[in-house]
Amino acid sequence: MSGRNKNNEVVVLAHGDGGRLTHELVEKIFLKHFGSQVLKQLGDAAVTEVERGRIAVTTDSFVIDPMFFPGGDIGKLAVCGTINDLAVSGAVPRYLTAGFLIEEGLPMADLERVAASMARTCREAGVEIVAGDTKVVERGHLDKLFINTAGVGLVPAGVDLSYDKIQPGDVVLVNGTMGDHGMSILSAREGFGFGEQLVSDCAALNGIIASLLEEVKGVRLMRDLTRGGLATSTKEIAGAAGRDIWLDEASIPVSEAVRGASEMLGVDPLYLANEGKFMAIVAREEAEKALAVLQKHSLGQNARIIGEVKEGPGNVYLRTALGGTKYLDLLAGAPLPRIC
């Protein structure tokens, strides 16, 4: 790697063989940006102190196309997605791992840009990457870069979120507009030319969720609204809880840009992915307090109460803006492949 123009460097197969180039890659990109003391030990496993109590563990893989998009990139997405899975489970995210599957020929500058983005997102969210792995595959056997992450969080005493806590009369809230991520990715990938109007909502939600759990004791369950969007997530919750959920279309926030693009393309924004939005089901008597807590946070300024829980076998219904009723089911098919 020495003696070359850094801007012209690319990943080669030898970067994944465990030898000198692998060590150079780890030191010059990953340790440079993810330099936690635990990670610098470069052991086969991360060993660190944790408080006594319950932990939450999650894992996910990220294969988005395009790799860089308005509002984020695959690195930011990987960190935020893992943090959000922990946060909606009631945990305080602490540690992440990151595994990189890299296609031979990926520009080194792109890889470093992703690593820098991940490091910046971790710092802002207060988490550390403490372990990782790198594999390089032959050109044409992978599409640029895939990232696998795992996350560990601590569940505070007294936090216990579960489907069986959901009761008729509970209220459904979201922290902001629906469909921003899915529509921004579709627009960027297909070149629809919507410009700066469509930006991904990719963000770490642990801060706003911590505020909600600290101030509102009646939170029953939370879910981040990623693949399949609001409609699919709501159907999954209703089915698991054995309760019907009724949503009010007029109350569901959707930006004008997403609404206009959805109408033009014939896409339902309730089925579009989000990467900085979550649903909370809250006891009715604390719904207004929960809404106020969300709206005080920068990631919750467009928070709304959008529905309620009723007795029923696990169906989801949408009261339409025209006064009708629409049945919402799980997303069928994959209209937006590689969105996360």
Secondary structure, DSSP 8 states (H G I E B T S, - for coil): -TTS-GGG-B--GGGGSSSHHHHHHIIIIIHHHS--HHHHT--SS------SSEEEEEEEEE--SSSEETTEEHHHHHHHHHHHHHHTTT-EEEEEEEEEEEETT-BHHHHHHHHHHHHHHHHHHT-EEEEEEEEEE-TTSS-SEEEEEEEEEEE-TT----GGG--TT-EEEESS-SSHHHHHHHHHHHT---GGG--------HHHHHHHHHH-TTEEEEEE--TTHHHHHHHHHHHHHT-EEEEEGGGS---HHHHHHHHHHT--GGGS--SS-EEEEE-GGGHHHHHHHHHHSTT-TT-EEEEEEESSSS-EEEE-TTS-EEEE----S-SS-S--
